[in-house]
C-alpha cells in the first residue's frame, strides 16, 4: 500500500524568507509525485509534479520541489515567501490508478 | 481543453435523506475518476475511484456508494444520510501520467 506523510501540520514563515514544506512517501515502484494548494472552500490547484528526469522540479507561482529517491522525499520549497502563499498544501503520490494524498500542511506567511 | 464540473456547490440535507452528487469531465476520454472527502479543512480521504464505465473501487466501507454510468460521469450517492457524512466532497480526474484535476467541491451539511 502506498502512503504519504506530511509531518508538519503548520509551517510559519515571515514574508520574504525561504519556505520548505516537507513530504515523504512510501510506494512500490516508481512514483508520480505532486504538490497541490488549496484555498478556503475551493478545490485543489496543481502546483508541480515529478514524473522522471531532473530531481529539481519547478512549478507555478515560484514554487519548486526536490525529489530525493534515497530519502523518499519530495519537499516543496520557495526562495521568498509571500503573504498570498498562505494556504493548505498537499503532497500526493500516484502509483497505478491509486492517487493518495498526505494530511496537508497549513502554511502561514506573516508580513 | 479539459474541464471538470461538480455540483452542487453547497447542500444542506436532513438526516435520513438521500444524496446524489454529480461530477462530469469534458475534453478527455477514459479518465480515471475519484471521489474524496475532506473533513474540517484537513486531509483528503479517498472514497471511490473508477478506471472505466461501471468499474468502481471502494476504499472505505461506509454509508456511500458511487456509480459511473458514462465514461465522463461519476456520481456519489447515499440512500440515507448520517450526520457523520457532513464534509467537503471533491471529485477529480487523471489521465495516464498526468496530475489530478479537481472540481470546485461540494460542501455537504447534514442536519
Interface residues (C-beta under 8 A of the other chain):
Chain A: X32 X34 X36 X40 X41 X42 X43 X44 X45 X46 X49 X51 X88 X90 X92 X94 X97 X98 X99 X100 X101 X102 X103 X104
Chain B: X6 X32 X34 X36 X41 X42 X43 X44 X46 X49 X51 X57 X88 X90 X92 X94 X97 X99 X100 X101 X102 X103 X104 X105 X107
